[in-house]
Amino acid sequence: MINFQGPLVCSDSRSRPRHRGGRSPASLTAQLAESCGDCDKANRLVAQGQFTVLKQPLGFIKILQWIFAIFAFSTCGSYSGMFKMSVECKNRTESDLSIEVKFEYPFRLHQVYFDATTCKGGSAERLFLVGDYSSSAEFFVTIAVFSFLYSMAALAVYCFILEKYRENCKGAQIDFIVSAVFAFMWLVSSCAWAKGLSDVKTATDPERVITLISACDKPENSCREVHDPKVSGLNTSVAFGFINLILWIGNLWFVFKETGWISALSGTYVPSQEKQPAPDSFAQGGYAQQDPYAGSQGGYQPEYGQQGGYNEEGGYSQGYEQQQQQQPTSFSNQM
């Protein structure tokens, strides 16, 4: 039997603690401290923000504008559609039962082509769709993207520099003008894209495209549509465009209340940074108050609010000189 007189020491490397990735505890501690420092910076930044404005109409509508702007340009800019047709010739070997036509944003349909059979010995003809509707589609997407960016910037201003935004009402006035421009642009772009979408539907209608195929003009050949294009996403984009129009028009009122123009028109608004003019006299400036020490005891009783005052040319007026002349008389009366 073997007796062990000392502690058991295991030299197997498998019993040693291992760290993932071969990193030492010091490096893991440093990485953890760095991540905690980033969290502290983020927490301080969030703590400095005034997120209560997001619960008010001014900030809440801005969030809705930001969200619906994303929906508007995503449903239109990411669209791709397809439709199918079939041409059955008198000679069945020359038939083409699956003519597939694909189109997508920005809807330059005059560049979209497909090959159709002529029912004449297996030859095919290349045909192009009709129309270019990229201008209205790209204009709509551009307004949506800029609305998204401006809404995100406005939300950052509302949350972190709201005091400067309301200082002298300059920020609110700029916000009102920009919001009015965007509301008008949403009106124009939505109407233009609605008309453009109607033209896209007409140009991609399989029944209309079939008329471009020469083989379909002959009565012995049979042409028909197999699959219609799905444009529900494009219809949704138009709906989102008019929803954005309503949001931007509704937001004008809440921004307008921040501009101070209502108070300025009613005559009660005074800019905080403009100095008020000096009063023309002590009576106008609120200095016509009675001397608390003057009364039944007699003596010198100054009268600031009757005739005297400080004129614009400098010095006191004649009222103060008359008070100096009347001072000995009042003293003799007291005696």
PANU-770221 format. One record per residue (C-alpha): x negated, y negated, z negated; residue in one letter. Coordinates in pm, whole numbers, padded with zeros to 5 digits, always signed. Example, Ala and Ser with C-alpha at 12.3 -4.5 7.8 and 13.67 -1.06 7.14 Angstrom:
REM residues 2
-01230+00450-00780A/-01367+00106-00714S/
REM end
This chain:
REM residues 335
+00000+00000+00000M/-00125-00345+00094I/-00093-00622-00164N/-00071-00986-00045F/-00222-01222-00301Q/-00161-01542-00115G/+00127-01707+00070P/+00228-01557+00398L/+00092-01758+00688V/+00238-01693+01028C/+00027-01792+01322S/+00289-01713+01581D/+00354-02013+01802S/+00722-01924+01828R/+00778-02026+01464S/+00656-02381+01528R/+00917-02647+01588P/+00944-02753+01947R/+01084-03068+02090H/+01271-03101+02412R/+01068-03228+02700G/+00744-03191+02503G/+00798-03527+02327R/+00655-03595+01987S/+00870-03715+01695P/+00707-04057+01716A/+00812-04107+02079S/+01166-03993+02002L/+01183-04234+01710T/+01060-04519+01928A/+01316-04438+02196Q/+01593-04425+01938L/+01488-04760+01794A/+01484-04914+02141E/+01833-04786+02216S/+01958-04918+01883C/+01804-05256+01967G/+01995-05262+02294D/+02312-05174+02106C/+02251-05461+01864D/+02207-05704+02153K/+02530-05584+02308A/+02712-05613+01976N/+02585-05968+01925R/+02694-06060+02275L/+03039-05916+02217V/+03061-06086+01877A/+02994-06423+02037Q/+03279-06377+02283G/+03630-06510+02236Q/+03832-06214+02358F/+04156-06343+02211T/+04201-06546+02530V/+04261-06218+02712L/+04584-06181+02515K/+04701-06520+02637Q/+04862-06572+02980P/+04555-06757+03106L/+04327-06457+03055G/+04578-06176+03098F/+04684-06288+03447I/+04316-06311+03541K/+04277-05942+03453I/+04575-05858+03673L/+04426-06061+03959Q/+04098-05874+03922W/+04270-05534+03928I/+04508-05599+04218F/+04229-05753+04425A/+04047-05418+04399I/+04361-05236+04510F/+04406-05472+04804A/+04062-05439+04964F/+04022-05071+04879S/+04349-04960+05040T/+04276-05155+05356C/+03899-05131+05389G/+03876-04757+05331S/+04152-04651+05569Y/+04103-04395+05846S/+04385-04238+06043G/+04445-03978+06310M/+04720-03865+06545F/+04751-03571+06785K/+04916-03514+07121M/+04956-03221+07357S/+04964-03203+07737V/+05111-02885+07885E/+05035-02857+08254C/+05219-02653+08515K/+04908-02442+08532N/+04878-02334+08170R/+04503-02282+08196T/+04457-02655+08245E/+04669-02755+07944S/+04529-02935+07639D/+04752-02876+07339L/+04542-03062+07081S/+04428-03410+07183I/+04304-03573+06863E/+04257-03951+06833V/+04089-04103+06525K/+04081-04469+06427F/+03979-04662+06117E/+03912-05003+05966Y/+03849-05267+06107P/+04088-05146+06382F/+03899-05234+06696R/+04125-05004+06891L/+03991-05108+07229H/+03674-04918+07133Q/+03861-04597+07040V/+03879-04344+07322Y/+03989-03987+07384F/+03966-03737+07668D/+04286-03608+07826A/+04336-03348+08093T/+04456-03448+08438T/+04603-03108+08522C/+04392-03111+08837K/+04138-02833+08830G/+04029-02873+08468G/+03892-03226+08503S/+03947-03476+08218A/+03983-03851+08205E/+03862-04083+07931R/+04122-04329+07802L/+04099-04617+07551F/+04354-04752+07312L/+04478-05108+07348V/+04420-05399+07111G/+04169-05552+06869D/+04312-05628+06524Y/+03988-05662+06333S/+04024-06036+06267S/+04335-06013+06049S/+04213-05699+05870A/+03867-05838+05795E/+04011-06171+05683F/+04243-05992+05440F/+03961-05782+05296V/+03731-06085+05266T/+03987-06282+05065I/+04042-05979+04841A/+03669-05937+04775V/+03615-06305+04694F/+03921-06303+04468S/+03775-06006+04285F/+03443-06184+04235L/+03599-06512+04125Y/+03836-06340+03881S/+03543-06156+03724M/+03344-06480+03691A/+03643-06663+03543A/+03693-06390+03286L/+03330-06423+03181A/+03375-06799+03141V/+03693-06757+02939Y/+03530-06509+02702C/+03188-06665+02643F/+03191-07038+02727I/+03551-07136+02670L/+03446-07453+02483E/+03252-07584+02780K/+03540-07483+03006Y/+03777-07706+02809R/+03526-07988+02756E/+03660-08299+02931N/+03895-08058+03112C/+03651-08052+03404K/+03627-07674+03408G/+04004-07635+03403A/+04045-07885+03686Q/+03793-07700+03902I/+03963-07372+03815D/+04301-07516+03918F/+04171-07636+04256I/+04001-07304+04332V/+04310-07110+04222S/+04529-07321+04450A/+04295-07250+04743V/+04304-06877+04673F/+04684-06880+04648A/+04706-07043+04990F/+04451-06799+05133M/+04645-06503+04998W/+04957-06635+05169L/+04781-06675+05504V/+04586-06349+05490S/+04880-06138+05376S/+05108-06271+05649C/+04836-06228+05912A/+04759-05873+05802W/+05129-05782+05794A/+05157-05891+06157K/+04832-05714+06244G/+04951-05393+06079L/+05270-05402+06284S/+05060-05426+06600D/+04834-05141+06482V/+05137-04918+06431K/+05259-04998+06780T/+04920-04938+06943A/+04870-04604+06765T/+05219-04469+06826D/+05171-04134+07005P/+05477-04190+07224E/+05321-04512+07349R/+04975-04359+07394V/+05121-04073+07599I/+05219-04324+07866T/+04848-04391+07926L/+04789-04029+08038I/+04831-03993+08411S/+04926-03623+08393A/+05233-03714+08186C/+05377-03912+08478D/+05445-03593+08671K/+05772-03418+08584P/+05624-03068+08607E/+05392-03145+08314N/+05513-03166+07953S/+05362-03416+07704C/+05462-03459+07341R/+05330-03582+07010E/+05204-03331+06757V/+05105-03542+06457H/+05188-03904+06369D/+04935-04127+06190P/+04994-04183+05821K/+04991-04555+05747V/+05133-04549+05396S/+04800-04674+05259G/+04809-04972+05493L/+05166-05051+05390N/+05048-05047+05029T/+04769-05290+05109S/+05021-05541+05244V/+05228-05501+04928A/+04920-05561+04714F/+04846-05873+04918G/+05182-06031+04836F/+05153-05921+04472I/+04822-06109+04456N/+04995-06410+04609L/+05257-06406+04331I/+04989-06368+04063L/+04778-06657+04190W/+05080-06887+04225I/+05198-06796+03875G/+04851-06854+03735N/+04851-07213+03865L/+05092-07325+03594W/+04885-07189+03305F/+04564-07339+03448V/+04744-07668+03512F/+04830-07698+03142K/+04457-07680+03063E/+04367-07965+03299T/+04517-08243+03084G/+04686-08400+03385W/+05029-08378+03221I/+04914-08588+02925S/+04732-08828+03156A/+05047-08889+03358L/+05251-08950+03042S/+04985-09189+02906G/+04892-08987+02596T/+04576-08820+02718Y/+04244-08976+02614V/+03918-08813+02729P/+03711-08703+02433S/+03377-08829+02565Q/+03483-09181+02675E/+03425-09463+02427K/+03717-09687+02344Q/+03677-10065+02402P/+03606-10282+02100A/+03908-10474+01960P/+03944-10836+02064D/+04011-10951+01711S/+04019-10819+01360F/+04397-10826+01369A/+04411-10593+01670Q/+04147-10363+01527G/+04344-10302+01208G/+04152-10535+00975Y/+04452-10751+00876A/+04474-10605+00526Q/+04532-10787+00203Q/+04249-10835-00043D/+04316-10611-00343P/+04144-10861-00574Y/+04353-11151-00453A/+04696-11212-00608G/+04825-11397-00904S/+04478-11471-01040Q/+04416-11739-00776G/+04081-11809-00628G/+03952-11745-00284Y/+04191-11539-00073Q/+04053-11461+00274P/+04300-11443+00554E/+04149-11233+00831Y/+04461-11173+01036G/+04603-11521+01099Q/+04396-11731+01330Q/+04038-11627+01289G/+03859-11345+01459G/+03548-11244+01632Y/+03562-11360+01988N/+03374-11212+02284E/+03128-11507+02305E/+02990-11441+01957G/+03045-11605+01617G/+03361-11653+01413Y/+03646-11868+01533S/+03793-12179+01379Q/+04000-11988+01126G/+03694-11895+00925Y/+03574-12258+00921E/+03910-12374+00789Q/+03888-12120+00509Q/+03547-12261+00407Q/+03694-12612+00393Q/+03988-12497+00180Q/+03771-12313-00075Q/+03684-12615-00303P/+04049-12721-00306T/+04162-12383-00432S/+03892-12391-00700F/+03999-12737-00822S/+04354-12623-00844N/+04251-12341-01065Q/+04073-12579-01298M/
REM end
